[in-house]
Amino acid sequence: MRLTIRDIHKLKAAGQKIAMLTAYDAVSARLGEGAGAQMLLVGDTLGMVIQGHDSTIPVTLDHVIYHAEIVARVTHKALVVGDMPFMTYKISAEQALTNAARLMQEAQVSTVKLEGGEPYAPTIARIVAAGIPVMAHIGLLPQSIEAVGGFRVQGKDLETARQLLRDARAVQDAGAYAVVLELVPAPLAALITAELDIPTIGIGAGAGCDGQVQVFHDLLALFDAFVPRHTKQYAQIGALIREALAAYVRDVTAGAFPTDEQSFSLSPEVLAALTDTHNKADDNASHR
Ligand code: KIV
């Protein structure tokens, strides 16, 4: 049975931490779910870790739908969250609802996620009223990276910290079932977490959040453009892959791959008959 938002709320109520991972394809989805992550986020980070862009801005709704459909189809337990990309919910609440509905219907995700605090409360309320659960996302908003001026910690002074508290309350009041806190000072994230009834999921927001989210490729050192300070690389899979691929290329170049172990035999009779026929055909051709 797939987890629901009620199960996620029960985890917060029971004081159990929630583990969320990003996933973009069958491999990352199966590995993430197999590891026990309760939530899988098909994030627009796919623009950076899958498509090779410098930001998440070029990601379209069709891109997220393509990846989210795979993740939802191959998993059975984790709650699958589909990210709403740049400008797919900012023009009007109606545009947001139409696009959230596409994500639910075409990709079969269980919930959507969108970036934005207080100003997006009416949009969240409109989507939730239509029966689509929304995960909010406040703090650093990567889709606004050009306006913010880079990947930097948010809410460090009194004014912006107060705004983040207002954002958190506003998205909860609008009906969001959870909220991502990205690049928020740990004490502020802990304060927000204590104040909210809905779970907070942190990324670069300290241990006081109800849960954590990390990007699959960051955690496994598969993304090497840069290593975010909030990431712990649990394994050097990128290095392992590079070594394995180099060994393959070396073996092919040296004629050491494939060996008999990776090859398929043919019975000696069939081979002899084939060679015989072939030789006779050659003889006939040379006598003409
Ligand atoms: O797109 C994404 O993967 C995200 C996480 C980093 C929270 O929004």
Residues whose N, C-alpha, C, O or C-beta is under 5 A from the ligand:
A	BS01	KIV	T22 G43 D44 T45 V180 I203 V213
